[in-house]
Amino acid sequence: MTVARWMSRNVITINQGDPVSLAFELLLTNDIRHLPVLSRKKLVGIITDRDLHEALVPSDPNHTHRSMYHTVKNIKAKEIMTPNPITIGPDAPVDHAAQIFFDRKIDCLPVKDAKGKLVGILTSTDILEAFLELREILSGIQKIDIVMDVKEYEDVLKILHNRKVSVVSAGITPHNDLKRTVLSFRVRDADPERLRSILRKKGYSVLPEN
């Protein structure tokens, strides 16, 4: 499994000359904990929620979000960022990223391509999800992703049950076509490629293994 499979691609960033109040707002409104800092579109640093809290000096145990916002409004992002953050490439193995997290005691890695462009961000949460999926794979659980209407769910489930396939769980994720969704079936002790072939012959749009 590579970093590209698990990283977040829609990265929210800030420019080094922007006020820290903007960083605070971006982290808060987007419910994130890491914010890459750019200069002329190049990665130069990273701000974490911890950096923001450390910037609020003197600390006020009774602060509100509004008071925190005004405390940092005149400080620039470059003044509190961690410069030259450790990065990783999209083709690197996930276990390599996990080792970096462990060795360097960090929980975020900006992802840069061969040209040095920021293309994603990988967090410790992403690593945990990757290893949970790996555990499922090693325990005989496979995932089948089908692009279809939700109303077809029962029909697909019937096909799987008729073939004595043990369905562990099913989940729904958005699709580019707003009228359709991706239904993910986790099945145990089955031949996933054979199942994909059977479902395709029945007219379903089955995604390839990723």
C-alpha positions, 0 to 999 in steps of 0.5 A: 500500500502506498501513501497515495492510496491513503493521503488527503488530496484536497489540502487546505493551505495558508501563505506564510504572510497570512495572519495566524488568525486565518490559520486559526479560522481554517483549522476550526472551520474545517475541523483539521489539525495540520495546515501546510504553509506556502510561499510562492506555491512552495511548501515552507512550513506547517502549522498545527493546532498545538502551534496555535495554542502555544502562540496564545501567550499569556495563556488564558484558561477562560479564553473563548474562540473569539478572544483567541482569534483577536490574540493572534490576529497581528501575528504572521503564519511564518512566525509560528510555523515549523519550517522545512517540515519532513515530507514524503512522496506519494509512491512511498510505502505506508509502513515507511511513513508509519516508521517516520511518524514513530521515529520523529514523534510527529503525526503529519507528513505533507506529500510532495511529488517528484517536482516538489509540488504539494499533492497531499497530506498524510496523518497518523489517523490515515495510517491507522485506517491503512493498517486496519484495512491491512488487518482485514485483508490478512484475516481473509476480508476483501472489499468489493466497490460497486457504483450503483443506485442505493435502491439496487442494494438488496439485489446485489446483497441477494446475489452475494448471499445466493453464492454463499458469500459472507458479507461482513459489512456494507458502506456508502461513499459519494460518487462524482455522479451525484445521482449514484453512490459507491457501495462497498461490501466487505466479504470474507473468504471469497474470491474477489475477482470472481465476484467482480466478474459475476457482478459485471456480467449482471450489468453492475459497474464494479470498480477495480481493486485499488 
